[in-house]
Amino acid sequence: MVYKTVLALTATASLAAAGPCDIYASGGTPCVAAHSTTRALYNGYSGSLYQVLRGSDNATTDIRPLSAGGVANAATQDNFCAGSTCLISIIYDQSGRNNHLTQAPPGGAARGPNSNGFDYLAGAFGAPVTLNGQKAYGVFSSPFTGYRNNNPSGTAKGDGAEGLYAVFDGTHYNTGCCFDYGNAETSSLDTGNGHMEAIYFGTGDGSGRGTGSGSGPWIMADLENGLFTGFDPINNPANPTISPRFLTAIVKGQPGNWAIRGGDSTSGSLSTFYNGARPNNGYNPMSKEGAIILGIGGDNSDSAQGTFYEGVMTSGFPSDATENAVQQNIKAAGYATTSLTSGPALNVGSRVSFRVTTPNFTNRYIAHTGAQVNTQVVSSSSAAALKQQSSWTVRAGLALSSCFSFESVDSPGQFIRHANYQLMVNTNDNSKIFHEDATFCPQTGVNGQGNTIRSWSYPARYWRHYNSIVYIAGNSGPHEFDNPAVFNDDISFVVSPSFA
């Protein structure tokens, strides 16, 4: 009796110490790819989680866990990126198979926005979280952001069995195609039905295919040329609208059978939304190719958005019991939100003006002429109209109350928002996209002065004055206004009491 008790206690302690991939291995379905920027997914893993690329000099550094099996060392990123901007350039595979994710190349659906056709990289500061109180960063994927590995090792091919899970931000999504994580074509081309098996999260791709109950978002499977919620891709009423702040999403498949499961990553258990037959018309048997994608579709469809924290691909079809144990591990990781802002405080309801800090232009302030946001020379002796045009009322962020939106003093009801990368003053139409485009997250000024104002929806982009016009700009991006010269000065502004 004592012997059995000791065995039970040992097994319980071992499970408590195990990471998700240890749990999958114990269930006979080992991870063949394991990606996370927030933590190690094996109890013994102490290698690199991800790499950041610094904008000021294009230097890179790897971010490792604080200890084996632990949370990412966010301080390494914070210290390395201080006084500059940073992007996430590599998400390392922890499985040992070198299935690393790097900047996605052009594909059949779209060329990325960069001059070489590659997709954007994610901003390194767009998705801060804590895990049991320790700070870490996720991967905030704006439209045109994507990662890929077209030369995988060990991932499922053909009709091979596999399991996929990911932890997403259940509140960050759109209708674009396609915010995916999982198995895709090795050519970055649409090679036909059944050539993909990836987790999709969002409200669909606008095609009318693939919905659940309610208005979405939904966990679905991107199986190529269709987003599926069950046997019939049109609608599965058992697949609910689901949007917890932290979402566990699961898709798994084996010959003739596949399933969707999901739940809140911080509480409760997993639910099964579909477990049944494969769809017809090229999806049974499957023709999976094994490439790995994040944030995009199999053919590089790159108009979607979402946030990724961790995910894996397995060899073999995991049991529900194994996945339930992984869910318990995710819950124990203690995901929680943390502040998106830093630097000099802004107070909701106050009126402010934003002064340029670039040498030789420090008498200029952010203002607007009609709808165009620009910089103008403003002083206490300026005309009353110009003083109003350079004054802004601080509001809680329209898309996220922990960040901010800025209402025009001279045009109440109109807010600064970005459109085609340029800042404009437009009337709030209460649409989801307007609210996202008009939400900004200030941080400590990267040149050491005032604030740098980061776009919430494109967190690798910041307010920048360039030839007197104000844009959301990225350091060394594809546009003229992304020019790296004096970038840090051009994106730093001193916030002062308003002129009006």
The 8 nearest C-alpha neighbors of each residue, nearest first, counted from 0:
[[1, 3, 2, 4, 5, 6, 7, 8],
 [0, 2, 4, 3, 5, 6, 7, 8],
 [1, 3, 5, 0, 4, 6, 7, 8],
 [4, 2, 6, 0, 5, 1, 7, 8],
 [3, 5, 1, 7, 6, 2, 8, 0],
 [4, 6, 8, 2, 7, 3, 9, 1],
 [7, 5, 3, 9, 4, 8, 10, 2],
 [6, 8, 4, 10, 5, 9, 11, 3],
 [7, 9, 11, 5, 10, 6, 12, 4],
 [8, 10, 6, 12, 7, 11, 13, 5],
 [11, 9, 13, 7, 8, 12, 6, 14],
 [10, 12, 8, 14, 13, 9, 7, 15],
 [11, 13, 15, 9, 14, 10, 8, 16],
 [14, 12, 10, 16, 11, 15, 9, 17],
 [13, 15, 17, 11, 16, 12, 10, 22],
 [14, 16, 12, 13, 17, 11, 328, 18],
 [15, 17, 13, 14, 12, 42, 18, 68],
 [18, 16, 14, 42, 21, 15, 13, 22],
 [17, 19, 41, 42, 40, 21, 20, 22],
 [20, 18, 22, 325, 21, 40, 23, 41],
 [21, 19, 23, 22, 41, 18, 30, 40],
 [20, 22, 24, 18, 17, 19, 23, 41],
 [21, 23, 25, 19, 20, 24, 17, 26],
 [22, 24, 20, 26, 29, 28, 25, 21],
 [25, 23, 29, 21, 27, 26, 28, 22],
 [24, 26, 22, 23, 27, 21, 28, 29],
 [27, 25, 23, 24, 28, 321, 22, 317],
 [26, 28, 24, 25, 29, 23, 315, 317],
 [29, 27, 315, 23, 314, 24, 26, 317],
 [30, 28, 24, 23, 313, 314, 27, 31],
 [29, 31, 313, 32, 312, 20, 314, 94],
 [30, 32, 313, 312, 94, 153, 154, 314],
 [33, 31, 312, 94, 311, 30, 92, 98],
 [34, 32, 311, 93, 92, 94, 310, 30],
 [35, 33, 92, 310, 309, 311, 91, 90],
 [34, 36, 309, 37, 308, 38, 48, 310],
 [35, 37, 48, 137, 49, 38, 308, 136],
 [36, 38, 71, 135, 35, 136, 70, 137],
 [39, 37, 70, 71, 69, 35, 36, 64],
 [38, 40, 68, 69, 41, 44, 70, 64],
 [39, 41, 18, 19, 20, 38, 42, 68],
 [42, 40, 18, 44, 43, 20, 39, 68],
 [41, 43, 68, 18, 17, 44, 67, 16],
 [42, 44, 67, 68, 41, 45, 39, 18],
 [45, 43, 67, 41, 68, 42, 46, 39],
 [46, 44, 67, 64, 66, 68, 43, 63],
 [47, 45, 44, 63, 48, 64, 93, 67],
 [46, 48, 63, 62, 49, 61, 91, 45],
 [49, 47, 91, 63, 36, 62, 35, 90],
 [50, 48, 90, 91, 89, 62, 61, 47],
 [49, 51, 61, 89, 88, 60, 87, 62],
 [52, 50, 87, 86, 88, 59, 60, 85],
 [51, 53, 59, 86, 85, 58, 57, 88],
 [54, 52, 85, 57, 58, 55, 84, 59],
 [55, 53, 84, 57, 85, 56, 474, 83],
 [54, 56, 53, 83, 57, 84, 483, 474],
 [55, 57, 58, 54, 53, 52, 59, 83],
 [58, 56, 53, 54, 52, 55, 59, 85],
 [59, 57, 53, 56, 52, 60, 54, 55],
 [60, 58, 52, 51, 53, 57, 50, 61],
 [59, 61, 50, 51, 62, 52, 58, 79],
 [62, 60, 50, 49, 47, 63, 51, 59],
 [61, 63, 49, 47, 48, 50, 72, 75],
 [62, 64, 47, 48, 71, 46, 72, 61],
 [65, 63, 71, 70, 66, 72, 69, 45],
 [64, 66, 72, 71, 69, 70, 63, 67],
 [67, 65, 69, 64, 68, 45, 70, 63],
 [66, 68, 45, 44, 43, 69, 42, 64],
 [69, 67, 42, 39, 44, 43, 41, 66],
 [70, 68, 66, 64, 67, 39, 38, 65],
 [69, 71, 38, 64, 65, 37, 39, 72],
 [72, 70, 64, 38, 37, 63, 73, 65],
 [71, 73, 65, 64, 74, 75, 63, 62],
 [74, 72, 135, 76, 75, 71, 134, 77],
 [73, 75, 77, 76, 72, 78, 79, 134],
 [76, 74, 73, 78, 77, 72, 79, 62],
 [75, 77, 79, 73, 74, 78, 80, 62],
 [78, 76, 74, 80, 75, 79, 81, 73],
 [77, 79, 81, 75, 76, 80, 74, 73],
 [78, 80, 76, 77, 81, 75, 60, 53],
 [79, 81, 83, 77, 78, 76, 85, 84],
 [82, 80, 78, 83, 79, 77, 445, 84],
 [81, 83, 445, 446, 80, 447, 84, 487],
 [82, 84, 80, 81, 445, 55, 54, 53],
 [83, 85, 54, 53, 80, 55, 86, 82],
 [86, 84, 53, 52, 123, 54, 80, 51],
 [85, 87, 122, 123, 52, 51, 121, 88],
 [86, 88, 51, 123, 121, 50, 89, 120],
 [87, 89, 51, 50, 52, 86, 101, 120],
 [90, 88, 101, 50, 49, 100, 87, 91],
 [91, 89, 49, 100, 99, 48, 34, 50],
 [90, 92, 99, 49, 48, 89, 93, 34],
 [91, 93, 99, 33, 98, 34, 94, 97],
 [92, 94, 33, 95, 91, 34, 32, 40],
 [95, 93, 32, 96, 92, 33, 31, 30],
 [94, 96, 93, 97, 92, 98, 31, 32],
 [95, 97, 98, 94, 152, 31, 92, 32],
 [98, 96, 99, 95, 92, 94, 152, 91],
 [97, 99, 92, 96, 151, 32, 152, 100],
 [100, 98, 91, 92, 97, 90, 101, 148],
 [99, 101, 90, 147, 148, 146, 89, 91],
 [100, 102, 89, 146, 147, 103, 88, 99],
 [103, 101, 146, 145, 120, 147, 118, 104],
 [102, 104, 146, 147, 145, 118, 117, 101],
 [105, 103, 117, 118, 102, 106, 116, 111],
 [106, 104, 110, 116, 117, 111, 109, 299],
 [107, 105, 187, 299, 298, 188, 108, 109],
 [106, 108, 188, 298, 109, 187, 299, 189],
 [109, 107, 300, 298, 106, 299, 110, 188],
 [110, 108, 106, 107, 300, 299, 111, 105],
 [109, 111, 105, 116, 106, 112, 117, 108],
 [110, 112, 118, 116, 117, 113, 105, 109],
 [111, 113, 116, 118, 110, 114, 117, 143],
 [114, 112, 477, 116, 115, 117, 111, 118],
 [113, 115, 116, 477, 112, 117, 111, 476],
 [116, 114, 113, 117, 111, 112, 105, 104],
 [115, 117, 111, 110, 113, 105, 114, 112],
 [118, 116, 104, 111, 105, 115, 113, 103],
 [119, 117, 111, 144, 145, 103, 143, 112],
 [120, 118, 144, 143, 145, 121, 117, 112],
 [119, 121, 144, 86, 87, 102, 88, 122],
 [122, 120, 87, 86, 140, 139, 123, 144],
 [123, 121, 459, 86, 458, 124, 125, 87],
 [122, 124, 86, 87, 85, 125, 121, 51],
 [125, 123, 122, 126, 127, 136, 458, 85],
 [124, 126, 458, 139, 122, 123, 127, 138],
 [125, 127, 137, 136, 139, 124, 138, 128],
 [128, 126, 136, 135, 137, 337, 124, 125],
 [129, 127, 336, 337, 135, 335, 134, 136],
 [128, 130, 134, 133, 132, 335, 135, 334],
 [131, 129, 334, 333, 133, 132, 332, 335],
 [132, 130, 333, 133, 129, 332, 334, 335],
 [131, 133, 129, 130, 134, 333, 335, 334],
 [134, 132, 129, 130, 131, 135, 70, 128],
 [133, 135, 129, 128, 73, 132, 130, 127],
 [136, 134, 73, 37, 128, 129, 71, 127],
 [135, 137, 127, 126, 37, 128, 36, 124],
 [136, 138, 308, 126, 36, 307, 37, 127],
 [137, 139, 307, 306, 140, 126, 308, 121],
 [140, 138, 306, 125, 126, 121, 305, 137],
 [139, 141, 305, 304, 144, 306, 121, 138],
 [142, 140, 304, 457, 144, 456, 143, 139],
 [141, 143, 302, 303, 304, 144, 301, 140],
 [142, 144, 301, 118, 302, 119, 111, 141],
 [145, 143, 119, 118, 142, 140, 141, 120],
 [144, 146, 294, 103, 118, 295, 293, 102],
 [147, 145, 103, 102, 101, 293, 100, 292],
 [148, 146, 292, 103, 100, 291, 101, 102],
 [149, 147, 291, 100, 150, 290, 151, 99],
 [148, 150, 185, 290, 151, 147, 291, 186],
 [151, 149, 148, 290, 185, 152, 98, 289],
 [152, 150, 98, 290, 149, 148, 289, 154],
 [151, 153, 154, 96, 98, 150, 97, 31],
 [152, 154, 31, 155, 151, 96, 314, 289],
 [155, 153, 289, 152, 31, 156, 151, 314],
 [156, 154, 159, 289, 161, 160, 153, 314],
 [157, 155, 287, 288, 289, 159, 158, 154],
 [156, 158, 286, 287, 159, 285, 288, 155],
 [157, 159, 285, 284, 254, 286, 156, 287],
 [160, 158, 155, 156, 157, 253, 161, 254],
 [161, 159, 253, 315, 316, 252, 155, 158],
 [162, 160, 315, 316, 314, 313, 252, 251],
 [161, 163, 251, 313, 316, 312, 317, 250],
 [164, 162, 312, 250, 249, 311, 251, 313],
 [163, 165, 249, 310, 248, 311, 250, 162],
 [166, 164, 310, 248, 309, 247, 167, 249],
 [165, 167, 247, 309, 246, 308, 307, 310],
 [168, 166, 307, 246, 306, 169, 245, 308],
 [167, 169, 245, 306, 244, 170, 171, 246],
 [170, 168, 242, 244, 243, 246, 245, 171],
 [169, 171, 168, 242, 244, 172, 243, 245],
 [172, 170, 305, 168, 169, 306, 304, 173],
 [173, 171, 305, 201, 304, 170, 200, 174],
 [172, 174, 175, 201, 304, 303, 202, 171],
 [175, 173, 202, 204, 203, 201, 205, 176],
 [176, 174, 303, 302, 204, 173, 177, 203],
 [177, 175, 303, 204, 302, 300, 178, 301],
 [176, 178, 296, 295, 303, 179, 175, 300],
 [177, 179, 294, 303, 295, 199, 304, 200],
 [180, 178, 199, 294, 198, 293, 295, 177],
 [181, 179, 293, 198, 197, 292, 294, 199],
 [180, 182, 197, 291, 292, 198, 196, 179],
 [181, 183, 196, 291, 289, 197, 290, 195],
 [184, 182, 195, 290, 297, 289, 291, 288],
 [183, 185, 288, 186, 290, 187, 297, 194],
 [184, 186, 149, 290, 187, 288, 183, 150],
 [185, 187, 188, 184, 149, 106, 298, 189],
 [188, 186, 298, 106, 184, 185, 297, 299],
 [189, 187, 298, 107, 186, 106, 190, 184],
 [188, 190, 298, 191, 297, 107, 187, 184],
 [191, 189, 188, 194, 184, 192, 186, 223],
 [192, 190, 189, 194, 193, 223, 224, 281],
 [191, 193, 223, 281, 194, 224, 282, 222],
 [192, 194, 282, 285, 222, 286, 195, 281],
 [193, 195, 287, 286, 192, 191, 288, 223],
 [196, 194, 183, 222, 287, 223, 182, 193],
 [195, 197, 222, 182, 221, 181, 183, 220],
 [198, 196, 181, 221, 182, 180, 220, 179],
 [197, 199, 220, 180, 179, 250, 181, 219],
 [198, 200, 179, 219, 220, 178, 221, 218],
 [201, 199, 218, 217, 178, 219, 198, 216],
 [202, 200, 216, 172, 173, 217, 203, 174],
 [201, 203, 216, 215, 174, 217, 173, 204],
 [204, 202, 174, 201, 205, 209, 210, 175],
 [203, 205, 176, 174, 175, 206, 202, 177],
 [204, 206, 207, 203, 174, 175, 208, 202],
 [207, 205, 208, 204, 203, 209, 225, 226],
 [208, 206, 205, 209, 233, 203, 204, 210],
 [209, 207, 233, 206, 232, 226, 225, 210],
 [208, 210, 232, 233, 226, 227, 234, 228],
 [211, 209, 234, 233, 228, 208, 235, 203],
 [210, 212, 238, 235, 236, 234, 239, 217],
 [211, 213, 236, 239, 240, 238, 214, 237],
 [212, 214, 240, 215, 211, 239, 236, 216],
 [213, 215, 240, 216, 212, 202, 211, 210],
 [216, 214, 240, 202, 217, 213, 241, 201],
 [215, 217, 202, 201, 240, 241, 242, 214],
 [218, 216, 215, 240, 201, 200, 241, 219],
 [217, 219, 200, 199, 248, 198, 201, 216],
 [220, 218, 199, 228, 227, 217, 198, 226],
 [221, 219, 198, 227, 199, 226, 197, 222],
 [220, 222, 226, 197, 223, 199, 196, 225],
 [221, 223, 195, 196, 193, 220, 225, 226],
 [224, 222, 192, 225, 195, 221, 193, 194],
 [225, 223, 192, 222, 191, 226, 221, 189],
 [224, 226, 223, 222, 227, 221, 208, 209],
 [225, 227, 221, 209, 220, 208, 219, 222],
 [226, 228, 232, 209, 220, 219, 229, 225],
 [227, 229, 219, 235, 232, 209, 210, 220],
 [230, 228, 231, 227, 273, 232, 235, 275],
 [229, 231, 278, 277, 276, 232, 228, 275],
 [230, 232, 229, 233, 234, 278, 235, 227],
 [233, 231, 227, 209, 228, 234, 208, 229],
 [234, 232, 209, 208, 231, 210, 207, 235],
 [235, 233, 210, 211, 232, 209, 236, 231],
 [234, 236, 211, 237, 238, 228, 229, 210],
 [237, 235, 212, 211, 238, 234, 239, 210],
 [236, 238, 235, 272, 239, 211, 212, 273],
 [237, 239, 211, 272, 236, 235, 212, 228],
 [240, 238, 212, 211, 241, 237, 217, 213],
 [239, 241, 215, 217, 216, 213, 212, 214],
 [242, 240, 239, 217, 216, 243, 215, 169],
 [241, 243, 169, 170, 244, 216, 240, 246],
 [244, 242, 169, 245, 246, 263, 241, 170],
 [243, 245, 169, 168, 170, 242, 246, 263],
 [246, 244, 168, 264, 243, 169, 167, 263],
 [245, 247, 263, 264, 167, 169, 166, 243],
 [248, 246, 166, 264, 262, 261, 165, 263],
 [247, 249, 261, 165, 164, 246, 260, 166],
 [250, 248, 164, 260, 163, 259, 261, 251],
 [251, 249, 259, 163, 258, 198, 162, 260],
 [252, 250, 162, 258, 257, 161, 163, 316],
 [251, 253, 257, 160, 161, 256, 316, 258],
 [252, 254, 160, 256, 257, 316, 255, 159],
 [255, 253, 256, 158, 284, 160, 159, 252],
 [256, 254, 277, 276, 283, 253, 284, 257],
 [255, 257, 276, 253, 277, 275, 254, 252],
 [256, 258, 252, 251, 274, 275, 253, 277],
 [259, 257, 274, 273, 251, 250, 252, 275],
 [258, 260, 250, 273, 272, 249, 271, 274],
 [261, 259, 271, 249, 270, 272, 248, 269],
 [262, 260, 248, 269, 247, 270, 249, 271],
 [261, 263, 269, 247, 246, 264, 270, 268],
 [262, 264, 246, 265, 266, 243, 247, 245],
 [263, 265, 246, 247, 245, 330, 266, 329],
 [264, 266, 330, 263, 334, 333, 245, 267],
 [267, 265, 263, 264, 330, 268, 262, 327],
 [268, 266, 263, 269, 262, 265, 264, 330],
 [267, 269, 262, 270, 266, 326, 323, 263],
 [268, 270, 262, 261, 260, 323, 271, 267],
 [271, 269, 260, 261, 262, 272, 268, 259],
 [270, 272, 260, 273, 259, 261, 269, 274],
 [271, 273, 238, 259, 260, 237, 270, 274],
 [274, 272, 258, 259, 271, 229, 275, 260],
 [275, 273, 258, 257, 259, 272, 271, 256],
 [276, 274, 256, 257, 273, 258, 277, 230],
 [275, 277, 256, 255, 230, 278, 257, 274],
 [276, 278, 256, 255, 283, 230, 282, 257],
 [279, 277, 230, 282, 276, 283, 231, 280],
 [278, 280, 282, 281, 283, 277, 230, 231],
 [281, 279, 282, 278, 283, 192, 193, 284],
 [280, 282, 192, 283, 193, 279, 284, 285],
 [283, 281, 193, 285, 284, 278, 279, 280],
 [284, 282, 285, 277, 281, 279, 255, 278],
 [283, 285, 282, 158, 254, 286, 255, 281],
 [284, 286, 158, 193, 282, 283, 157, 287],
 [287, 285, 157, 194, 193, 158, 288, 156],
 [286, 288, 194, 157, 156, 195, 289, 285],
 [289, 287, 156, 184, 183, 290, 194, 185],
 [288, 290, 154, 182, 156, 155, 183, 287],
 [291, 289, 149, 183, 185, 182, 184, 151],
 [292, 290, 182, 148, 181, 147, 183, 289],
 [293, 291, 147, 180, 181, 146, 295, 183],
 [292, 294, 180, 146, 179, 295, 145, 147],
 [293, 295, 178, 145, 179, 140, 144, 180],
 [296, 294, 301, 177, 178, 299, 300, 145],
 [297, 295, 300, 177, 299, 298, 179, 176],
 [296, 298, 183, 299, 184, 187, 189, 188],
 [297, 299, 188, 187, 107, 189, 106, 108],
 [300, 298, 106, 296, 295, 297, 301, 108],
 [301, 299, 296, 108, 295, 298, 176, 109],
 [300, 302, 143, 295, 299, 303, 142, 176],
 [301, 303, 142, 175, 176, 143, 300, 177],
 [304, 302, 175, 142, 177, 176, 178, 301],
 [305, 303, 141, 142, 140, 172, 178, 173],
 [304, 306, 172, 171, 140, 178, 139, 307],
 [305, 307, 139, 168, 167, 138, 140, 171],
 [308, 306, 167, 138, 137, 309, 166, 139],
 [309, 307, 137, 166, 35, 167, 37, 138],
 [310, 308, 35, 166, 165, 34, 307, 36],
 [309, 311, 165, 164, 34, 33, 166, 35],
 [310, 312, 33, 32, 164, 163, 34, 30],
 [313, 311, 163, 32, 30, 162, 31, 33],
 [314, 312, 30, 162, 31, 161, 29, 28],
 [313, 315, 161, 28, 29, 31, 30, 160],
 [316, 314, 161, 160, 28, 313, 317, 162],
 [315, 317, 161, 160, 162, 253, 252, 251],
 [318, 316, 28, 162, 315, 321, 319, 322],
 [317, 319, 321, 320, 322, 316, 26, 323],
 [318, 320, 322, 321, 323, 317, 324, 269],
 [321, 319, 323, 318, 322, 324, 317, 26],
 [322, 320, 324, 318, 323, 319, 26, 317],
 [323, 321, 325, 319, 324, 320, 326, 318],
 [322, 324, 320, 326, 325, 321, 319, 327],
 [323, 325, 327, 321, 322, 326, 320, 328],
 [326, 324, 322, 328, 19, 327, 323, 329],
 [327, 325, 329, 323, 328, 324, 322, 330],
 [328, 326, 324, 330, 325, 329, 331, 323],
 [327, 329, 325, 331, 326, 330, 332, 324],
 [330, 328, 326, 332, 331, 327, 264, 325],
 [329, 331, 265, 327, 332, 328, 264, 333],
 [330, 332, 328, 333, 329, 327, 265, 131],
 [333, 331, 329, 330, 130, 334, 131, 328],
 [334, 332, 131, 130, 331, 330, 335, 265],
 [333, 335, 130, 129, 332, 265, 131, 128],
 [336, 334, 129, 128, 333, 130, 337, 131],
 [335, 337, 128, 129, 338, 334, 127, 244],
 [338, 336, 128, 127, 129, 339, 335, 134],
 [337, 339, 340, 336, 401, 127, 341, 128],
 [338, 340, 440, 337, 127, 402, 341, 401],
 [341, 339, 442, 441, 338, 440, 402, 342],
 [342, 340, 442, 443, 441, 343, 339, 344],
 [341, 443, 343, 442, 450, 344, 444, 449],
 [344, 342, 449, 450, 345, 341, 443, 442],
 [345, 343, 342, 346, 341, 441, 340, 450],
 [346, 344, 347, 343, 393, 349, 494, 403],
 [347, 345, 349, 348, 344, 393, 394, 350],
 [346, 348, 393, 394, 349, 395, 345, 392],
 [349, 347, 393, 394, 392, 346, 350, 395],
 [350, 348, 393, 347, 346, 392, 351, 345],
 [349, 351, 392, 497, 391, 393, 496, 390],
 [352, 350, 497, 496, 391, 495, 390, 494],
 [351, 353, 497, 390, 495, 494, 496, 389],
 [354, 352, 494, 364, 365, 493, 492, 495],
 [355, 353, 364, 493, 492, 363, 494, 356],
 [354, 356, 492, 361, 363, 364, 357, 360],
 [357, 355, 361, 492, 488, 491, 358, 354],
 [356, 358, 488, 360, 489, 355, 361, 359],
 [359, 357, 360, 361, 356, 488, 355, 489],
 [360, 358, 361, 357, 362, 356, 363, 355],
 [361, 359, 358, 362, 357, 363, 355, 356],
 [360, 362, 355, 356, 363, 359, 357, 358],
 [363, 361, 360, 376, 377, 364, 355, 354],
 [362, 364, 376, 375, 361, 355, 374, 360],
 [365, 363, 354, 374, 353, 375, 355, 366],
 [364, 366, 374, 353, 373, 389, 375, 354],
 [367, 365, 389, 388, 373, 374, 372, 364],
 [368, 366, 372, 371, 373, 388, 369, 370],
 [367, 369, 371, 370, 372, 366, 373, 388],
 [368, 370, 371, 367, 424, 372, 423, 388],
 [371, 369, 424, 423, 368, 425, 372, 367],
 [370, 372, 423, 368, 367, 369, 373, 424],
 [373, 371, 367, 423, 422, 366, 469, 468],
 [372, 374, 468, 469, 366, 467, 367, 365],
 [375, 373, 365, 467, 364, 366, 363, 468],
 [374, 376, 363, 364, 377, 366, 365, 373],
 [375, 377, 363, 362, 364, 378, 374, 360],
 [378, 376, 381, 375, 363, 364, 362, 386],
 [379, 377, 381, 380, 376, 362, 386, 498],
 [378, 380, 381, 377, 498, 386, 382, 383],
 [379, 381, 378, 382, 377, 383, 386, 498],
 [382, 380, 378, 379, 377, 383, 386, 385],
 [381, 383, 384, 385, 386, 380, 379, 377],
 [382, 384, 386, 385, 387, 381, 499, 380],
 [383, 385, 387, 386, 382, 388, 409, 381],
 [386, 384, 388, 387, 382, 383, 389, 381],
 [387, 385, 383, 498, 389, 384, 388, 499],
 [386, 388, 390, 499, 384, 409, 385, 389],
 [387, 389, 385, 366, 386, 390, 367, 409],
 [390, 388, 366, 386, 387, 365, 352, 385],
 [391, 389, 352, 387, 497, 388, 408, 351],
 [390, 392, 407, 408, 351, 350, 406, 405],
 [391, 393, 350, 406, 405, 349, 348, 408],
 [392, 394, 347, 405, 348, 349, 350, 404],
 [395, 393, 347, 404, 403, 405, 348, 396],
 [396, 394, 403, 400, 404, 347, 397, 402],
 [403, 395, 397, 400, 404, 399, 402, 438],
 [396, 398, 434, 399, 438, 404, 395, 400],
 [399, 397, 434, 435, 396, 438, 400, 431],
 [400, 398, 396, 401, 402, 397, 438, 395],
 [399, 401, 396, 395, 402, 397, 398, 403],
 [400, 402, 399, 396, 403, 395, 339, 338],
 [401, 403, 440, 396, 400, 399, 439, 395],
 [396, 404, 402, 395, 439, 438, 394, 440],
 [403, 405, 396, 438, 394, 437, 395, 439],
 [404, 406, 393, 414, 392, 415, 391, 394],
 [405, 407, 414, 392, 391, 413, 408, 411],
 [406, 408, 391, 410, 409, 413, 411, 414],
 [409, 407, 391, 410, 390, 411, 387, 392],
 [408, 410, 387, 407, 388, 411, 390, 384],
 [411, 409, 407, 408, 413, 412, 406, 388],
 [412, 410, 413, 407, 408, 409, 406, 414],
 [411, 413, 426, 427, 410, 414, 406, 407],
 [414, 412, 426, 425, 411, 406, 407, 410],
 [415, 413, 406, 424, 405, 425, 407, 416],
 [414, 416, 424, 423, 405, 437, 422, 406],
 [417, 415, 437, 436, 423, 422, 414, 424],
 [418, 416, 422, 421, 436, 420, 423, 419],
 [417, 419, 420, 421, 422, 416, 423, 436],
 [420, 418, 421, 417, 422, 470, 471, 423],
 [419, 421, 418, 471, 417, 470, 422, 472],
 [422, 420, 470, 417, 418, 419, 471, 469],
 [423, 421, 417, 470, 372, 416, 469, 415],
 [422, 424, 371, 370, 372, 416, 415, 417],
 [425, 423, 415, 370, 414, 413, 416, 371],
 [426, 424, 413, 414, 423, 427, 370, 415],
 [425, 427, 413, 412, 428, 414, 424, 411],
 [426, 428, 429, 413, 412, 425, 414, 433],
 [427, 429, 430, 426, 433, 434, 425, 431],
 [430, 428, 427, 431, 434, 433, 432, 397],
 [431, 429, 433, 432, 428, 434, 427, 435],
 [430, 432, 434, 433, 435, 429, 398, 436],
 [431, 433, 435, 434, 430, 436, 429, 437],
 [434, 432, 436, 430, 435, 431, 437, 429],
 [433, 435, 397, 398, 437, 431, 432, 436],
 [434, 436, 432, 398, 433, 438, 437, 456],
 [435, 437, 433, 416, 417, 434, 438, 432],
 [438, 436, 416, 434, 435, 404, 415, 433],
 [439, 437, 404, 396, 435, 403, 455, 436],
 [438, 440, 454, 455, 403, 453, 402, 404],
 [439, 441, 402, 453, 340, 452, 455, 403],
 [442, 440, 452, 340, 451, 453, 450, 341],
 [443, 441, 341, 342, 340, 451, 450, 444],
 [442, 342, 444, 450, 341, 451, 445, 449],
 [445, 443, 450, 451, 449, 491, 448, 447],
 [444, 446, 82, 447, 83, 487, 443, 491],
 [447, 445, 444, 487, 448, 488, 82, 491],
 [448, 446, 444, 445, 449, 82, 443, 491],
 [449, 447, 444, 446, 491, 493, 450, 492],
 [448, 450, 493, 444, 492, 494, 491, 443],
 [451, 449, 444, 443, 492, 442, 491, 441],
 [450, 452, 444, 491, 442, 441, 490, 443],
 [453, 451, 441, 461, 462, 440, 450, 439],
 [454, 452, 461, 440, 439, 458, 441, 460],
 [453, 455, 439, 458, 457, 456, 461, 460],
 [454, 456, 439, 458, 457, 438, 440, 453],
 [455, 457, 454, 435, 458, 141, 436, 438],
 [458, 456, 454, 141, 459, 460, 455, 453],
 [457, 459, 125, 454, 460, 455, 122, 453],
 [458, 460, 122, 457, 473, 121, 461, 86],
 [461, 459, 473, 472, 471, 458, 457, 454],
 [460, 462, 453, 471, 472, 452, 454, 463],
 [463, 461, 471, 452, 470, 490, 472, 469],
 [462, 464, 490, 470, 469, 489, 472, 471],
 [463, 465, 469, 468, 467, 489, 470, 466],
 [464, 466, 467, 468, 480, 469, 463, 470],
 [465, 467, 468, 464, 469, 480, 374, 373],
 [468, 466, 374, 465, 373, 464, 469, 375],
 [467, 469, 373, 465, 464, 466, 374, 372],
 [470, 468, 464, 373, 463, 422, 372, 465],
 [471, 469, 421, 422, 463, 420, 462, 472],
 [470, 472, 462, 461, 460, 420, 463, 421],
 [473, 471, 460, 481, 461, 470, 463, 480],
 [472, 474, 460, 481, 476, 459, 475, 461],
 [473, 475, 481, 483, 476, 54, 482, 472],
 [476, 474, 481, 483, 482, 473, 477, 54],
 [475, 477, 481, 473, 474, 478, 113, 482],
 [478, 476, 113, 114, 481, 475, 479, 112],
 [479, 477, 481, 480, 476, 482, 475, 472],
 [478, 480, 481, 482, 477, 476, 475, 465],
 [479, 481, 482, 478, 465, 472, 470, 463],
 [482, 480, 476, 475, 473, 478, 472, 474],
 [481, 483, 480, 475, 484, 479, 474, 486],
 [484, 482, 486, 475, 474, 481, 485, 55],
 [483, 485, 486, 482, 487, 481, 474, 475],
 [486, 484, 488, 487, 489, 483, 357, 482],
 [487, 485, 483, 489, 484, 488, 490, 474],
 [486, 488, 446, 490, 489, 485, 445, 491],
 [489, 487, 357, 491, 485, 486, 490, 446],
 [488, 490, 486, 463, 487, 357, 491, 464],
 [491, 489, 463, 487, 488, 451, 462, 486],
 [492, 490, 451, 444, 488, 450, 489, 356],
 [493, 491, 355, 354, 450, 449, 356, 353],
 [492, 494, 449, 354, 353, 450, 495, 448],
 [493, 495, 353, 352, 492, 449, 351, 354],
 [496, 494, 352, 351, 497, 493, 353, 354],
 [497, 495, 351, 352, 350, 498, 494, 349],
 [498, 496, 351, 352, 390, 350, 499, 495],
 [497, 499, 386, 390, 496, 387, 352, 389],
 [498, 387, 497, 386, 390, 408, 383, 350]]
